[in-house]
Amino acid sequence: MPGFTRFTSRVIPLLVDNIDTDQIIPARFLKVTDKKGLGENLFSDWRFDPDGAPRREFVLNMPEHRGAQILLAGDNFGCGSSREHAPWALAGFGFRAVVSTSFADIFANNALKNGLLPIALSAADHRDVVALQEQDPASVFTVDLSSQELIVPGGKALPFPIDSFAKTCLLNGVDELGYLLRFREEIEAFEHSISRG
């Protein structure tokens, strides 16, 4: 995966608490082992009516939100089952970050391993982001992983936590195995020194 870079984007508000992974990507789409095309089924039961027609009132279907790379969610995003398909679908749709006050642990770990940044803000900072987006839906926000900040219109920087190893992997565009393989020569030299006893 490519290294995670600083980016600026509008946000799509989906201010629902306790969105679970079955809502993010319904179970009937889990038969695949490939990420390709999963973004088309993101929030499928909310985005489409039973005949498959897009629901115009659903926020992801609104033309003014096309191309936005930040999802602004409610509390406890990604709860429920541990399906890795949920971050696959979000990333496949074009999201690079999800902003909430909290994330289910398994979802957050799966997201980080797949290049999707879960940004957990304090409740007060989250309220500020919601208010700014409501005041101007076209406003843009900047995600700076290096400084661990979400920069809001007007320039205020809102800090967010992230595990240092996950941050390193994201910035370098590697997963855990890719990170270890960068030290292949050192590992092989160590193994060789052990075997020689």
Residue, then its C-alpha position, 0 to 999 in steps of 0.5 A: m500500500p502507498g505511504f500515508t500522506r497529509f491530505t485535505s478533503r471535505v467530510i461526509p457526515l454520518l452522525v450515527d452512533n454504534i455503526d457496526t460492521d454489518q451495516i458498513i458491509p452486509a454479510r452477503f458481500l463477505k464471500v469474496t477474498d479480494k478487496k476489489g469492488l467492495g466499495e460499491n457495496l459500502f453501506s449497501d442497505w442504507r444506500f440502496d432501496p430493495d430494487g437496487a436504486p440509490r436512495r437520494e436522501f442518503v448522505l453518501n449518494m448526495p452529489e455534493h459529497r462525491g470525492a470526499q475522503i473523510l467520513l465523520a461518524g458518531d460514537n463507537f464506530g465499527c462495532g460488531s463482528s471483526r470482518e476485515h471487509a469493513p475497512w476494505a469497503l470504506a477504503g474502496f469507496g475512497f475514504r482515507a480517514v474516519v473521524s469518531t469519538s471512539f472505535a471498536d478495537i478490532f475495527a481500528n486495528n483492521a483499518l490501520k492494517n489496510g491504510l485507513l486512519p481511524i481518528a478518535l477525537s475528544a467529545a468536545d473536539h468532535r462537537d467542534v468538527v460537527a459544528l464546522q461541517e454543519q456551518d459550511p458543508a463545503s469546508v475542508f479539513t486536513v489530516d496530518l498523520s505525522s503530527q497526529e492532528l486534524i486541522v480544521p477550517g481556521g487552522k486549529a489543530l485537533p490532536f488524535p492518538i495513534d499507536s507509534f508502530a501503526k503510525t510508522c507502518l502507515l507512513n511507510g506504506v507497509d504492513e507488519l510483515g513488510y516492516l519486518l522484511r525491511f530488516r531481512e539482512e539483519i535477521e538473516a545475519f542474526e540467524h546465521s550467528i546463532s546457527r554457528g553457535 
